[in-house]
Amino acid sequence: MKQYHTQMEAARAGIVTPEMQTVAKKESIDAEELRALVAKGEVAIPCNVLHKAISPEGIGTKMRTKINVNLGISGDAQNYDTEMQKVGLAHKFGAEAIMDLSNYGKTNTFRRWLTEHSPAMIGTVPMYDAIGYLEKDLADITAEDFLRVVRAHAEEGVDFMTIHAGINRRAVESFRREGRKMNIVSRGGSLLFAWMMMTGNENPFYEFYDKVLDILYEYDVTISLGDALRPGCIDDATDAGQIAELIELGHLTQRAWDRNVQVMVEGPGHMAMNEIAANMALQKRLCHNAPFYVLGPLVTDIFPGYDHITSAIGGAIAAANGADFLCYVTPAEHLRLPDLSDVKEGIIASKIAAHAADIAKGVPHARERDNEMAAARHAVDWEKMFALAADGEKARAYFESTPPADRHTCSMCGKMCAVRTTNLILAGEKVEFCSERGGAN
């Protein structure tokens, strides 16, 4: 009979679970070494006991950098068929996690479908769903109501939940005292801030944190400690509000671990490149090396429509310096709900950042596919190149849109291809151009 509720509890009891064995195989790490990392909290394996379709993944120390895809309906965009197509894209391009951020109507049907069919980790933000789920105005919601929504999501098989427990009265005081250009840009954080100001109460997720942990422990839901005071523009980065909340998150991390609940900590959204490495080190220090989950960071604020790129730049730097989990950003960020094209662009940009960071960190086998691509390019083997490409369909479409006269080159260089030239010379052959086109003029 199973003698543990959570992966952390099993790891601390010396048990290597089937989920740990799966992750160890994926990550090319010894299962016993992985167990020790889970026991310390440096690796989380978000895996609700009710999510039967999941293919477990590890997030944290010595793991590959993972990415998350946000989706879900809103009051202005209520097409679940489109959201299902986005799920398909997330699976196709290898996203390890999907967060359902639906904030309109009864969302549990979609969430249950995800946990019944998706191999990806499923995350939610219960605060987003509270108003629609409870059918109450914000000021009328009670602390008990918020806990009801957390339990409902756990019972639906959700693997990790963003809980904004760190925005307590102390953190709010730091935020209000210093002031900001962008104030609070976290949706969940802003709702909690408003609730606290309207009711005069402490943040219920902080005040009743132990009750939240009891629910999460029961289903082995990983708590993702939300950064309600993350910077919403580069000028607000690393300010008193952000750091005050981060200090609280470090304390909440330890409290969760004391109750055998797995933890991730969420990090900054907008930040100049020169601040990112220091922020990663600060988070790891204050939060006891818990897995770090970052949105971006976006490294500049003036490229709406291109924020998948500003985010990928920041994400690559963040992951190379210790971040473990990247939340994708699409070209539609700050502008509208992303469509299918936006979702694909966001996934690919995040995969680029994650993979580039894994190479930089020396993650086992991270370079292997790149080396295979180099060999295919050396041999000018287009079919092998398309097979190795992260998006082979796009690569093939580009190549064939302007087909070369000689398929051993591309239309950029033609016969003057550097690879072709060098290969011919090293093979003892001549490189000739004029004779091939009927002589010089």
Secondary structure by P-SEA (a helix, b strand, c coil): ccccccaaaaaaaccccaaaaaaaaaacccaaaaaaaaaaccccccccccccccccccccccccbbbbbbbbbccccccaaaaaaaaaaaaaacccccccccccccaaaaaaaaaaccccbbbbccccccccccccccccccaaaaaaaaaaaaaaccccccccccccaaaaaaaaaaccccccccaaaaaaaaaaaaaccccccccaaaaaaaaaaaabbbbccccccccccccccccaaaaaaaaaaaaaaaaaaaacccbbbbbbccccccaaaaaaaaaaaaacccbbbbccccccccccccaaaaaaaaaaaaaaacccbbbbbccccccccccaaaaaaaaaaaaaaaaaaaaaacccccaaaaaaaaaaaaaccaaaaaaacccaaaaaaaaacccccccccccccccccaaaaaaaaaacbbbbccccccccc
